[in-house]
Amino acid sequence: MSRLTQTAIAALALACFAAPANANNVPFFLAPFFAPAQQPAQPAAYAPPQRYATAPASAYQYVPPARTPTREIVAYSGRHAPGTIVVNTTERRLYYVMGGGRAMSYAIGVGREGFQWAGTQKITNKQEWPDWRPPEDMLRRRPDLPRYMAGGPANPLGARAMYLGSTIYRIHGSNEPDTIGTAVSSGCIRMLNEDVVDLYERVRIGTQVVVLR
């Protein structure tokens, strides 16, 4: 081999090993030794399965619990005279007949199963922030109850009470406004305190009360 040939081969080898090893300039016969490393695959963004997908935030709107409607003037075509209280326990509404084809309607709570009643009574007493003395029958069922509770916001009779005849029943306010519109009492007619105050101012001793079932 001539000196010129040897010099050419040496120059070529030196150029090959001096060049950076990358995919663009590695000679084809050395490419297997300089193959670029494979970049790791980037994980795909997590998408929950459809059955676990959550609704958009706008779908979770807080809805306050519905409150039983309170008093309102309604049309009345019944036969009872103005000044009469008509209690419809099925509707859980109390109507104070105003005359002129109108009545003031109030939401009420009524007696639970086994404690419903119907009939006609008169208001024989009216009390503001009445005291409470549970009847003997109630104490036999609930011996844990106090024998006496002074009037006030914590009293079960609420802000006002109107006593019906010589019975143990009353139309009264309540310290449990969430029970208005339900059948949970021992036969009394419950009202929201703001409503019983309104009714109390409208009626007098001797007012007729008609309770319907």
C-alpha positions as CSV (number, residue, x, y, z in Angstrom):
1,M,0.0,0.0,0.0
2,S,1.4,3.3,-1.0
3,R,2.1,6.1,1.5
4,L,-0.6,8.3,-0.1
5,T,-3.3,5.6,0.3
6,Q,-2.4,5.1,4.0
7,T,-2.6,8.8,4.6
8,A,-6.0,9.0,3.0
9,I,-7.4,6.1,5.1
10,A,-6.0,7.7,8.3
11,A,-7.6,11.0,7.6
12,L,-11.0,9.5,6.9
13,A,-10.9,7.5,10.1
14,L,-9.9,10.6,12.1
15,A,-12.8,12.6,10.6
16,C,-15.3,9.9,11.4
17,F,-14.3,9.6,15.1
18,A,-13.9,13.4,15.6
19,A,-17.5,14.2,14.3
20,P,-20.3,14.3,16.9
21,A,-22.3,11.2,17.1
22,N,-25.8,12.1,16.1
23,A,-28.2,11.0,13.6
24,N,-27.3,13.7,11.1
25,N,-23.6,13.3,10.6
26,V,-22.7,9.7,11.7
27,P,-21.4,7.7,8.7
28,F,-23.8,5.0,7.6
29,F,-21.4,2.3,8.5
30,L,-21.1,3.6,12.1
31,A,-24.8,4.5,12.6
32,P,-25.7,1.4,14.6
33,F,-23.2,2.4,17.2
34,F,-24.5,6.0,17.5
35,A,-28.3,5.5,17.3
36,P,-30.0,8.3,19.4
37,A,-31.6,7.2,22.6
38,Q,-35.3,7.0,22.5
39,Q,-37.2,9.7,24.5
40,P,-39.6,8.1,27.1
41,A,-43.2,8.5,26.1
42,Q,-45.1,11.2,27.9
43,P,-48.1,9.9,29.9
44,A,-51.5,11.0,28.5
45,A,-53.6,13.4,30.6
46,Y,-55.8,11.4,33.0
47,A,-59.4,11.2,31.9
48,P,-61.8,9.4,34.4
49,P,-64.0,6.7,33.0
50,Q,-67.4,8.0,32.0
51,R,-69.2,6.5,34.9
52,Y,-67.0,8.4,37.3
53,A,-66.9,11.7,35.5
54,T,-68.0,14.6,37.6
55,A,-70.5,17.3,36.6
56,P,-69.2,20.8,36.1
57,A,-69.1,23.0,39.2
58,S,-72.1,25.1,37.9
59,A,-74.3,22.0,38.3
60,Y,-73.8,21.9,42.1
61,Q,-75.9,24.8,43.1
62,Y,-77.1,25.0,46.7
63,V,-80.9,25.0,46.8
64,P,-82.2,26.1,50.2
65,P,-84.9,23.8,51.7
66,A,-88.4,24.8,50.8
67,R,-90.4,26.6,53.5
68,T,-94.1,26.1,53.9
69,P,-95.9,29.2,52.6
70,T,-97.2,31.5,55.4
71,R,-100.2,33.7,55.4
72,E,-101.9,35.0,52.3
73,I,-105.3,36.4,51.3
74,V,-107.3,33.9,49.2
75,A,-110.7,33.6,47.7
76,Y,-113.3,32.1,50.0
77,S,-116.8,30.9,49.0
78,G,-117.6,28.8,52.1
79,R,-120.8,29.2,54.2
80,H,-119.1,30.4,57.4
81,A,-119.6,33.9,58.6
82,P,-116.9,36.6,58.7
83,G,-114.8,36.2,61.9
84,T,-114.9,32.4,61.8
85,I,-111.8,30.3,61.9
86,V,-111.9,27.2,59.7
87,V,-109.2,24.6,60.1
88,N,-108.8,22.2,57.2
89,T,-106.5,19.5,58.6
90,T,-106.3,17.7,55.2
91,E,-104.9,20.8,53.5
92,R,-103.0,21.7,56.7
93,R,-104.3,25.3,56.3
94,L,-106.2,27.5,58.7
95,Y,-108.6,30.1,57.2
96,Y,-109.8,33.3,59.0
97,V,-112.9,34.3,57.1
98,M,-112.7,38.0,56.3
99,G,-115.9,38.6,54.4
100,G,-116.3,39.9,50.9
101,G,-115.4,36.5,49.4
102,R,-111.9,36.5,51.1
103,A,-110.1,34.7,53.8
104,M,-106.7,34.9,55.4
105,S,-105.0,31.6,54.9
106,Y,-102.2,30.3,57.2
107,A,-100.0,27.2,57.1
108,I,-100.4,24.9,60.1
109,G,-99.2,21.7,61.7
110,V,-101.9,19.2,62.8
111,G,-102.4,16.1,64.9
112,R,-100.5,13.0,64.0
113,E,-102.2,9.6,63.3
114,G,-104.4,8.8,66.2
115,F,-104.7,12.3,67.5
116,Q,-106.8,13.9,64.7
117,W,-110.2,15.4,65.6
118,A,-113.0,17.4,64.1
119,G,-115.7,19.6,65.5
120,T,-116.7,23.1,66.5
121,Q,-115.3,25.0,69.4
122,K,-115.0,28.6,70.6
123,I,-112.0,30.5,71.8
124,T,-112.3,30.7,75.5
125,N,-109.0,32.2,76.4
126,K,-106.1,34.0,74.8
127,Q,-102.5,34.2,76.2
128,E,-99.3,35.9,75.1
129,W,-96.2,33.8,75.6
130,P,-98.2,31.2,77.4
131,D,-97.0,28.9,80.1
132,W,-97.1,25.2,79.3
133,R,-98.4,22.4,81.6
134,P,-98.5,19.1,79.6
135,P,-101.8,17.2,80.1
136,E,-101.8,14.1,82.1
137,D,-102.3,11.9,79.0
138,M,-99.2,13.4,77.5
139,L,-97.2,12.9,80.7
140,R,-98.2,9.2,80.7
141,R,-96.8,8.9,77.2
142,R,-93.8,11.1,77.8
143,P,-92.8,11.0,81.5
144,D,-89.6,12.8,80.5
145,L,-91.5,16.0,79.8
146,P,-91.4,18.8,82.4
147,R,-94.5,19.3,84.5
148,Y,-94.3,23.1,83.9
149,M,-92.5,25.4,81.5
150,A,-92.7,29.2,81.7
151,G,-93.5,31.1,78.5
152,G,-90.8,32.2,76.2
153,P,-89.0,31.4,72.9
154,A,-88.1,27.9,74.0
155,N,-91.7,27.0,75.0
156,P,-93.5,24.6,72.7
157,L,-96.6,26.8,72.7
158,G,-94.7,29.7,71.0
159,A,-95.6,33.3,71.1
160,R,-99.4,33.1,71.4
161,A,-102.1,30.6,72.3
162,M,-105.8,30.5,71.8
163,Y,-107.6,27.9,73.9
164,L,-110.5,25.9,72.4
165,G,-113.5,25.4,74.6
166,S,-112.8,23.2,77.7
167,T,-110.6,20.8,75.7
168,I,-106.9,20.4,76.0
169,Y,-106.5,21.7,72.4
170,R,-105.1,25.1,71.4
171,I,-104.2,27.1,68.4
172,H,-100.7,28.1,69.2
173,G,-97.2,29.1,68.0
174,S,-94.3,26.8,68.0
175,N,-90.6,26.6,68.8
176,E,-90.2,24.1,65.9
177,P,-91.0,26.0,62.7
178,D,-90.0,23.0,60.6
179,T,-93.0,21.1,61.8
180,I,-95.4,23.5,60.2
181,G,-97.1,21.7,57.3
182,T,-96.7,18.3,58.9
183,A,-98.9,16.0,61.1
184,V,-96.9,15.7,64.4
185,S,-98.8,17.3,67.2
186,S,-101.0,15.7,69.9
187,G,-104.1,17.4,68.4
188,C,-103.2,21.1,68.8
189,I,-103.0,23.4,65.7
190,R,-99.5,24.7,65.3
191,M,-98.6,27.9,63.5
192,L,-95.4,29.9,62.8
193,N,-95.0,32.5,65.6
194,E,-95.3,35.4,63.1
195,D,-98.6,33.9,61.9
196,V,-100.1,33.1,65.3
197,V,-99.4,36.7,66.4
198,D,-101.2,38.0,63.3
199,L,-104.2,35.7,63.9
200,Y,-104.2,36.5,67.6
201,E,-104.8,40.2,66.8
202,R,-107.7,39.4,64.6
203,V,-109.8,37.1,66.9
204,R,-111.6,37.7,70.2
205,I,-112.9,35.5,73.0
206,G,-116.0,33.7,71.7
207,T,-114.7,33.4,68.1
208,Q,-116.0,30.2,66.5
209,V,-113.5,27.6,65.4
210,V,-114.5,24.9,62.9
211,V,-112.1,22.0,62.5
212,L,-112.6,19.8,59.4
213,R,-111.0,16.5,58.5
